Amino acid sequence: MSSLKDASPSMTQLPTSVDATLSLLAKGDYVADRSLATAVYLSLSLKRPLFLEGEAGVGKTEIAKVLAATLGRDLVRLQCYEGLDVASAVYEWDYPRQMIEIRLAEATGGAERSSLGKDIFSESFLIHRPLLQALQPHAGGAPVLLIDELDRTDEPFEAYLLEVLSDYQITVPELGTIKAAEPPMVIITSNRTREVHDALKRRCFYYWVDYPDSKREAEILALKAARAPKTLSRQIVRSEEHT
């Protein structure tokens, strides 16, 4: 429920109050009630993930997009799906490049087997997927990490997230532990197609995003369809109330 055309690309300081959070969201054309703004403010202030549940289409994903745009931060999005694994979500090794490096070393005889093994499992051969990208330094400050529709993943992947969300670090066996210098701002969404485990929810601020009431719906229509006749807007709101 947002339009990001006029969002400033420059970095903005984090809001210092609930009112400032409401203003920040409004700057990105997101109409939020005070309870949602409070959850967002606490998440940003205490550097804890924000877990948003609700029906599809109520604006959960847009909150992450608006925060990234209005704060001038990079948005790193992990779109979840059934069967999502570490190679797609976290990292994987660039095997084709590693094979080329091995073939070149064999052809030139320029590297010993032991040193070659260390070289090909170095940072330069590591492909960064969204979760690892979010832990890397970003020019504009800590990014917004959107983990979208977590309920679509399998429970083993959900369990893997516990290390990331607890300590903002990822362990790569060949390299060791990679820890974020500054934690990303994490927004997790769920359409509740299955229940997410309490162990993960306990690491987050939880908020249920409901359908807007008639007042908020009127505000959204006034913002998104400013040219629509007021009579038509009122009729739309009334019809929604009776569906």
GUTORLO-536895 format. One line per 5 residues: number of its first residue (from 1); for each residue x, y, z of C-alpha. Coordinates in Angstrom, 2 decimals, decimal comma, always signed. Example, Ala and Ser with C-alpha at 12.3 -4.5 7.8 and 13.67 -1.06 7.14 Angstrom:
1> +12,30/-4,50/+7,80; +13,67/-1,06/+7,14
//
This chain:
1> +0,00/+0,00/+0,00; +2,82/+2,37/-0,79; +4,33/+4,48/-3,53; +8,09/+4,92/-3,40; +8,54/+7,41/-6,24
6> +9,39/+10,35/-4,02; +11,44/+8,48/-1,41; +14,82/+10,04/-0,79; +17,85/+7,91/-1,67; +20,00/+9,56/+0,99
11> +20,48/+7,88/+4,34; +18,09/+8,99/+7,10; +18,52/+8,57/+10,85; +16,37/+5,99/+12,60; +13,17/+7,36/+14,17
16> +13,46/+8,32/+17,82; +9,80/+7,92/+18,78; +6,56/+6,27/+17,74; +5,35/+9,57/+16,27; +8,55/+9,85/+14,24
21> +8,01/+6,29/+13,00; +4,47/+7,16/+11,90; +5,88/+10,15/+10,02; +8,59/+8,00/+8,44; +6,05/+5,47/+7,15
26> +3,79/+8,27/+5,94; +6,74/+9,70/+4,00; +6,74/+6,45/+2,03; +2,95/+6,70/+1,52; +2,26/+3,88/+3,96
31> -0,84/+4,43/+6,10; -0,12/+2,75/+9,45; -1,96/+2,77/+12,74; -0,17/+3,62/+15,98; +0,14/+0,03/+17,19
36> +1,99/-1,03/+14,03; +4,24/+2,02/+14,22; +5,04/+1,10/+17,83; +6,12/-2,40/+16,80; +8,29/-1,00/+14,00
41> +9,85/+1,58/+16,34; +10,70/-1,03/+19,00; +12,19/-3,34/+16,39; +14,43/-0,60/+14,99; +15,42/+0,77/+18,39
46> +16,23/-2,56/+20,04; +17,69/-4,14/+16,87; +15,39/-7,14/+17,01; +13,65/-8,70/+14,00; +10,03/-7,77/+13,36
51> +7,78/-10,75/+12,62; +4,65/-9,76/+10,71; +1,79/-12,20/+10,22; -1,46/-11,61/+8,39; -3,50/-12,38/+5,33
56> -1,96/-11,91/+1,89; -2,27/-8,35/+0,60; -2,51/-6,47/+3,91; +0,83/-4,67/+3,42; +3,40/-6,75/+5,31
61> +6,03/-6,80/+2,56; +5,53/-3,10/+1,83; +6,70/-2,17/+5,31; +10,20/-3,45/+4,52; +10,21/-1,69/+1,15
66> +9,09/+1,59/+2,67; +11,67/+1,41/+5,48; +14,48/+0,78/+2,99; +13,35/+3,66/+0,77; +12,68/+6,23/+3,49
71> +15,82/+5,38/+5,51; +18,01/+5,29/+2,40; +19,13/+1,71/+3,04; +19,65/-1,21/+0,71; +16,83/-3,75/+0,61
76> +17,98/-7,38/+0,64; +15,04/-9,68/-0,09; +14,87/-13,41/+0,47; +11,70/-14,76/-1,14; +10,90/-18,03/+0,59
81> +9,47/-21,15/-1,04; +9,16/-24,86/-0,33; +12,55/-26,57/-0,58; +14,60/-23,39/-0,01; +18,10/-24,44/+1,03
86> +21,39/-22,93/+2,20; +22,81/-22,75/-1,34; +19,94/-20,52/-2,46; +19,45/-18,49/+0,72; +22,88/-18,14/+2,32
91> +25,91/-19,00/+0,18; +27,41/-21,49/-2,22; +30,81/-22,08/-3,77; +31,44/-21,07/-7,38; +32,24/-24,60/-8,56
96> +32,79/-23,77/-12,26; +35,41/-21,13/-11,35; +37,03/-23,51/-8,89; +37,32/-26,19/-11,57; +38,87/-23,71/-14,00
101> +41,38/-22,68/-11,33; +42,31/-26,33/-10,74; +42,73/-27,00/-14,46; +44,90/-23,92/-14,89; +47,07/-24,92/-11,94
106> +47,46/-28,43/-13,32; +48,35/-27,10/-16,78; +50,98/-24,67/-15,54; +52,19/-26,67/-12,58; +52,15/-23,45/-10,64
111> +50,54/-24,56/-7,39; +50,93/-27,33/-4,87; +47,89/-29,41/-4,04; +47,73/-28,21/-0,41; +47,94/-24,51/-1,22
116> +45,50/-24,87/-4,13; +42,90/-26,34/-1,79; +43,12/-23,24/+0,40; +43,02/-20,88/-2,57; +39,85/-22,24/-4,14
121> +37,97/-22,15/-0,83; +38,69/-18,48/-0,25; +36,34/-15,50/-0,13; +36,84/-14,74/-3,83; +35,12/-18,02/-4,80
126> +32,19/-17,59/-2,40; +28,81/-16,61/-3,91; +26,85/-14,42/-1,49; +23,13/-15,17/-1,33; +20,63/-12,84/+0,44
131> +21,29/-13,83/+4,07; +25,07/-13,51/+3,71; +24,67/-10,31/+1,69; +22,70/-8,77/+4,57; +25,58/-9,38/+6,99
136> +28,14/-7,65/+4,77; +29,01/-3,94/+5,19; +26,83/-1,60/+3,07; +27,78/+1,92/+2,07; +24,53/+3,44/+3,35
141> +24,54/+1,60/+6,66; +22,92/-1,64/+7,75; +20,46/-2,88/+5,09; +16,84/-3,91/+5,51; +16,64/-7,70/+5,28
146> +13,22/-8,91/+4,15; +12,57/-12,63/+4,73; +9,30/-12,88/+2,84; +6,69/-15,61/+3,43; +8,76/-17,68/+5,84
151> +5,82/-20,04/+6,33; +6,43/-21,43/+2,83; +9,80/-22,92/+3,83; +10,52/-26,22/+5,55; +11,18/-26,49/+9,29
156> +14,91/-27,36/+8,88; +15,53/-24,03/+7,14; +13,55/-22,24/+9,81; +15,84/-23,85/+12,41; +18,89/-22,69/+10,44
161> +17,70/-19,09/+10,78; +18,10/-19,23/+14,56; +21,87/-18,62/+14,38; +21,40/-15,77/+11,94; +18,73/-14,04/+14,03
166> +20,32/-14,73/+17,42; +23,88/-13,56/+16,74; +23,71/-12,09/+13,22; +26,36/-14,49/+12,06; +26,77/-17,33/+9,59
171> +29,22/-20,20/+9,80; +30,98/-21,26/+6,61; +32,94/-24,43/+7,49; +35,80/-23,65/+5,09; +36,17/-20,03/+6,24
176> +34,84/-19,87/+9,79; +32,19/-17,59/+11,26; +31,15/-14,42/+9,43; +29,54/-11,91/+11,79; +27,80/-8,65/+10,89
181> +29,59/-5,52/+12,11; +26,17/-3,86/+12,27; +22,99/-6,00/+12,42; +20,59/-5,59/+9,51; +17,02/-4,42/+10,08
186> +15,10/-7,66/+9,73; +11,47/-7,91/+8,63; +9,97/-11,43/+8,48; +6,55/-12,02/+6,96; +4,18/-14,97/+7,13
191> +0,76/-15,64/+5,60; +0,26/-18,34/+8,23; -0,10/-21,24/+5,81; +1,65/-23,17/+8,60; +2,64/-22,33/+12,16
196> +6,17/-20,94/+12,58; +8,04/-22,40/+15,54; +8,00/-20,48/+18,84; +11,81/-20,62/+19,09; +12,04/-18,28/+16,12
201> +9,15/-16,06/+17,18; +10,77/-15,49/+20,58; +13,69/-13,79/+18,84; +11,37/-11,26/+17,22; +8,80/-8,61/+17,95
206> +5,50/-10,08/+16,79; +2,68/-8,14/+15,15; -0,50/-9,30/+13,42; -1,25/-7,07/+10,42; -5,01/-6,98/+10,00
211> -7,18/-5,57/+7,22; -7,60/-1,79/+7,61; -10,66/-0,43/+9,36; -12,97/+1,96/+7,53; -11,06/+5,07/+8,64
216> -7,70/+3,75/+7,45; -9,22/+2,43/+4,25; -10,60/+5,90/+3,51; -7,14/+7,37/+4,15; -5,56/+4,83/+1,80
221> -8,07/+5,59/-0,93; -7,52/+9,33/-0,52; -3,77/+8,76/-0,92; -3,75/+6,17/-3,68; -6,75/+7,35/-5,67
226> -6,70/+11,06/-5,02; -8,62/+11,82/-8,22; -11,51/+9,50/-7,40; -14,74/+11,27/-6,41; -15,29/+11,32/-2,66
231> -18,74/+9,81/-3,12; -17,21/+6,80/-4,89; -14,57/+6,41/-2,18; -17,24/+6,40/+0,53; -19,24/+3,78/-1,40
236> -16,15/+1,55/-1,70; -15,45/+1,79/+2,04; -19,09/+1,00/+2,90; -19,14/-1,99/+0,55; -15,96/-3,34/+2,15
241> -17,56/-3,04/+5,58; -20,37/-5,38/+4,49; -18,22/-8,05/+2,80
//
